[in-house]
Amino acid sequence: MLSGANFLMAFLLIRYTTGSDYALFVIAQATIILLVTAQGSLITGPLSLLAPQRPPADRGEMIAAIGVDQRKILRGLALAAAAVVVVGSLFGAWNGTVTMVALATIIAGWATLTREFFRVALLIYSRSQDLLRVDAMYVVLAIGGAGVAIVLPAHFTLAGHAIALSTAIWAVLALAVAGRIGSLLSHRMLSRSLDGAAASAGSMHFWREMWPLGLWSAVGAGIFWLFTQSYNYIIASQIGLEAVADVNATRILLMPAILITVGVRALLTPNAASWLVEFGIGKLVRRLAAAVVLIGCLDLMYFAFLWFFRHRITVDFMHRHIGDLDRLLVLWGCVALLGLGRDILQTALQALKRLKIVAALTGVAAVISIAIMWYGLPRWGAAATLIGQISGETLILIGTVLLILQSHRRARVRAKVDSFAINPPVLPPESVDL
C-alpha cells in the first residue's frame, strides 16, 4: 500500500510538474528513505524482536522509554540539520528553492520517523487492523497532498517580497502532514496499550540489549542505501536535476516489476527459515531458484510490453520527453532482473544467518558501483549510474550464489559426518586384528 502511494505520487509529479521539481522531490524522498533505514536498523528493528518477548508491563515500559529517547534524538538532529541548511544558504552554498525543500525534508523526516515508530509498536501489539487504518489514512493524505501541491501557487508575496515555493516544496510538506497525522492517530490507538507504562526508570539497559542486534544490520542497511539511492545525489552534483528526473521517470515505468520483487521477498523471508529446517538447504535453494525463474519470465513479458509502447506511455500518458529513453529503459530492466535474483536468493543466506559476509559483499559492490558511476558520468552521461548499479548487482548475485553453494557443500559434509557418527561402518570378522 505504501509503495503504491509513493508510485502514484511520483507519477502525478512527473506528469504535472517540471523535471527539476520532480528531481528535488526524488532527492528528498531518498533522504527520508535513508532516515527510515537507519531507524529500522538501530531502533525499530531490534525493538520489534525484543519487546514481544517481555511481559506486558515490561513491554510497555520498553516501548515508552525508547519512544521518549527517540523524540529527544529527533529534536536534536532536526535542529542541527536545520541550522546547517540555513547557514549553508546564507553562505550561498545552495539557492532558496533548495533551502526550502531541505527544510521541508527535515520536517517530513521527523514526522515520518515518528509515524514509523508507532507503526512498529502497533505490530508489536498485533494491532494489524489499526495499522491498516493508519496506513490507509497516510496513503489518502499523501496522494491527496500531492494533488493539492500541483495546483498550489509557485509564488506568493509576503511584506512586499516575492517568495518562490516550487511544487517540490508543497509535495514534501504533504509527506510531512501525512506523517504527522499518521503518528498522532497511531499514538492515540496505542494509548490503551501503553496506559500506565512509565519511561522514567531509565532506558540504558534497553539500549544495551538492542545495540548488538542493530549494529550489523545498520552497517548493511547503510551500505545498501548507498548502493541503491546514492545515484540521485551523484547525478544531481555532476549533471543536473533534469537528468535525475529522466533516470527516475524511467524507473517509474519498471516500478510494477520492482514492487512484485519486493512483495515476493517479503513473503519468502519468513518462509525461508522454516523451509531450511524442514527440507534442508538443497530443496530451499531449488524453491527459491524456481521463484526467480517464474517471476523473471513474467518480468520479461512486462518488459516486452513496455518496450513496444514506451513512447506512447512516456509522451502521451506521462507528458514527458525522456532523454536517452531506450538505453535507460534497457539498463533499468537489467537492474530489475539482477535485483530479483539477489533479493530472492539472499533470503537463503538470511535463513542461514550469514549477515556479516552479506554486508561485506554489499560493501565491496557499493564501492565498485559508486566508482563506476562517478567516473563514468562524463563518458556515458546519466546511464553511467545504471551501469554502475548493474556492475554492483552482478557482483552481489555471483557472490550470493557462491556463498549458497559453499553453505550447501558444508551441509552435505556435516550430514555425512553425522551419519558416520550415528552409523559407524561395521568391519567384517576376518578383518579384525586378533
N, C-alpha and C positions, 0 to 999 in steps of 0.2 A: 504493500500500500504506500509506504513512504517513498520507495524507489519510483513508483509510478507517479507520485506527486512531483518529485524532482524532474522526472521526464516531461511532464506536462508544463511545468513552469519554464523549463528550458525551451520547449517548443514555442510557447507563447512569446518569449523574449526574442527568439530567433526570427520569428515571423513579423513581429510588430515593432522591433526596435533596431537601432543601429548595431553594427558589428562591435563597436567599441563598448557600448553599454552591455551587450551580452558577454563580451570578454571580461569586463570588470566583475560582472555577476559570477561568472565561472571561477575567477580567481578568489573572490570572496567565499564561494561555496567550497573550494578546495581548502581554504584556510580553516573553515568550520569543520570539514571532514578530518583535518589533522587534529584539531582540538578534541573532537569526539573520539578519535582513535586513541589519543593519549589517555583520555578519561577512561575509556573502556579497558585499557591495559592496566592502568595503575589503580583505579578506584572501583568502577562498577563491575568489572570482570571478577577480580578477587572477592568483592563483596557478595556477588551472586553465588559464588562457590562456598563461602564460609558461613554466611548468615543463615541459610536454611538448615545447617547442622546444629544450630543453637536452640535452646528452649525459647518459647515465645517471648518471654520478658527480656532475655539477653539479646534476642534477635532485634527487637525494637530499639533497645539501647544502642546496639551497634549501628543500626541504620541512622538513628537520630544523631549519634556522635559524629559519624563520618559526614552526614549531611551538613552539620554545623561547620565542620572543618572545611568542607568544600566551599561553602558560602564565603568563608573568610579568605580562602585562597583565591577564589574567583574575583572577589572585590579588589584584592591587592594587584592581581595580574591585570585586571581591566584598567585600573587607574594607571599602572605603569605603562601599559600599551598605549593608552590614550595620550599620555604625556609624550611618549616617543613620536607618535603621529603628529601631534601639534607642534612640537619642537622641529621636527623634520620639515613640516610645512612652512614654518617661519623662516627656516634657512634655505628654502627653495628646493628641497630635495624632491618634492612632488607638487603637482598643481592642486587647485581647490577641489576639483571633482574627485581625484584620487583620495584626498584627505577626507572628504565627506563619506566616500564609500568605505574607507578604512575604519572610521569611527562607527559607521553603521554596522560593519562587520564585527567590531568588538562587542556592541550591544547584542547583536544576533548570536554571537558565540556564547556570551554569558547566558542568554535566555535558553539556547539550545542545550547547553551542558546541564542547566538546572532541570530542564524537562527530561533529559536522558536519565538523570539520576533517579527521578521519581518513576520513570518508566520501569527501570530495573527493580525498584522497590515494589512496584505492583506485581512484577513477575515473581519476585521472591515470595510474596504472599499469595501467589497463584490466583491473582485477580485478572484473569485473561479477558473477561468481558469488559471490565473497567478500562483495561489497556486498549481494547479495540475502540471504545468510545473516545478515549483521549486521542488516539491516532487519527480517527475519523475527523474529529474536531480540528486537529492540526492540518490535515490534508485540505479540508474545506477552506480554512483560513489562509493557508499558504497559496493555494491556487487562486482563490478569490483576491488575495492581496496582489498577486502577480497581474491579474486582470485589471485591478484598480491602478497599479503602478503604470500600466501602459497609457492610461488616459489622463493621468495627473500632469500638471504643467511642468515643463522643464526649467522654468524660471519664475521667480517671484520677487517682489520688491519689498524691502524692509528698510524703513527710515531713509528712503531715497536711494538705497543701494540695491542693484540687481544681483540676485544670488541664483547661481545655476544649481539645479537639482536634477541630475540625469535620471533616466528610468532605472538604472542600476541601483541608485541610492534608495529609491522607493521600493524596489524589489527586495533588497536586502533588509530594509526596515520591515517589510511584510513578513520575512522569516523571523525577525525579532518579535513582532507582535504575536505571530502564531506560536512561537516557542514559549513566550511568556504566559499567554493564556493557557496553553497546554500544561505548563508547570503548575500554575495556580489550580487548575482543575484536578491534576494528579494529586497535589498536596491535600486538597480538600477530600478526595476519595480515600486517602491514606490516614486521615485524621483519626478515624476509629481504631485502625490497626496500631497506630503509634501512640494512642492515647495513654498517657502515664509514663511513656518512655523518657527517661532523663538522660541528657547528654553531658551533664555536669561532672560526671565521675572521672572524666579523663578519657582520652581516646588513643593514647600512645600504644597501649597493648593491642588495640585493634590494628593499628598501622603496622606493628611488628609482625602480626600474623599475615597481613595482606602483602607486605613488601616482597617476600620471596616468590610469591605466586606472580606478581606483576612485573618483576624485573625483566626476565627474558621475553615475556610477552610484549612489553613496551619496546624493547630493542627491535624485535622482529616486526612489530606493527609500524614503528617509525621508519624502518628501512623500507617496508613495503609501500608506505605512503610516498617516500621519496621516489620509489620506482614507478608508481602509477600516477602520481599527481604533480610531480615537480616540473614536468614538461611545460605546464602552463606558465610558470614563472620564467623558465628559460626562453620560451618563445617571446613572451612579453618584453623581456630585457634586451633581446638581440634583434628581433624583427619588428614587433609591434602588436597592438591589440587586435587588429583585423586578422592577423594570422592565427591568433589564439581562437578567434571566433570561427574561422574556417575549419581548423582542426577539430574543435568541439562540435560544430554543426555536423560534420561528417560522422563523428562518433555517435551523435543522436540517432542517425539512421540505423546504426547497428545495435542500439540500446535493447530492442526486444531479445536479441540473441544473448547479450550480456546478462540481462535480467533472468533469463532461463538458467544460465550457468549459476548465477548467484542463488537462485531458488533451489536448484538441484543439490548444490553443495550444502545448503542449509539442511536439506532433508537427509543427505548421506552422512554428514558429520556425526550425528549421534548413533546412526546405524552401523557405521564402520567398526566402532569398538565392539559392538555385540557380535557382528559377523566374524571379527577376528577371533573372539573367544569360542564362538560356536562352530565355525568352519575351518579356521586356520587362515594363514596369510595367503596361501595359494588361491583358494576359492574367493577370498576377499578381493584380491587383485583382478581376478578374472571378471568378477561382477563390476568392478569399477571400470575396467577396460571396455566392457560391453556398453556401459553407460556413456563413456566417451565416444565410442563409435556411433551409437544411436543418435546422441544429441549432435555430434559432428555432422552426420548426414542431414539432419533437419536444418542445421545452420547453413550448410552448403546450398540447400534448396532455397532458403530465405535469401542468401547472398545472390543467387541467380536471379530471383525475382527483383531484388533491389538493383542489381546491375542493369537489368533491362529497362526499368522505369526510373533510373537515377535522375535524369534531367527533369522529367515531369514532377517528381517529388520535390526536388530542391528549388526549381524555378517556379512552378505553378502552385505548389502546395505550401512550401516554406518561404517563398518570396525572397530567395537568397541565391545569388550567383557565387558559388564556392570556387575559389581559385584552386587549380590543380586537383579537381574533384576526383578524377579517375584514379590517380595514383594514391591519393589519401584513402579512398574507399577500399582499394585492394590491400593497402597496408593495414588499415584497421581490421579488415577481415582476417588477415594473418594473426594480428594481435589477439583477436577474439578466439580463434581456434586454438592457438597456443595457450591462452589463458584458460580455456576449457579443460585441456589436458592437465595443466598444472593444478587447477583448483580441485578437480575430481580425484586425481591420483594422490594429491597430498593429504587427503583425508586418511589414507592408509598410514602415512607417516605420523599423523596426529594420533591415530589409534595406537601406533607403536611407541608414542611418546618421544619421538626424535625431534623435539622442538629446537634444541640448541643448534644442531647441524643444519636444520632448515633455515634458521635465522642467519647462520653464517653463509650458506649458499645464496640466500636472497641478498645479503650484503655485498658479496662479490659481484653478483649480477647487476645490482643497482649501480655500483661504481663504474662498471663497464658500460652500462646503458647510458648513464648521465654523461660520461666522457664522449661517447659517440654522438649523443645529442648536441653537446656543446661545440665540439669541433666539426660536426657535420653540417650545422646550420648554414655557414657561409657557402657551402658547396651544394647542398640539396634543398635548402630552404626549410620550411616547416615540416616537410616529410622526414627530415633527419631525426626528429623526436620519435617518430614511429619506428624508424629503422633501429634506433637505439633500444626502444622497447622490445622489438622483435628479437634483437640480439640477446637481451637480458632474459626474455621469456624462453627462448630456445635453450639457453644455458641452464635455467632453472628446471625446465622439463627434462633435459638429459640427466641432470644431477638427481632429480626426483626418481626417475626410472632406475638409475644405478643404485641409489640408496634402497629402493624397494627390492631389487634383485639381491643386494647384499643381505638385507634382512631375511629374504626368502632362503638364501643359502644357509645362513646361521640357524634358521628354524629347522631346516632339514638335518643339519649336523646335530643339533640339540636333540631332535627326535630320535636319531639313530643312537646317540649316546644313552638316552633314557631307555630306549628299547633294549639295548645291550645290558644295561644295569638291571632291568627287570627280568629279562630272559637271557641269562648268560649262556653261551654255547656249551653243550654237554660233550665232553671228549669221549670217544669210543673206548671200550675197556682195553683194547690192545695197545692204545697209545698212552696208557697210564704207566709212568715210570715207577717200577717197584724198587 
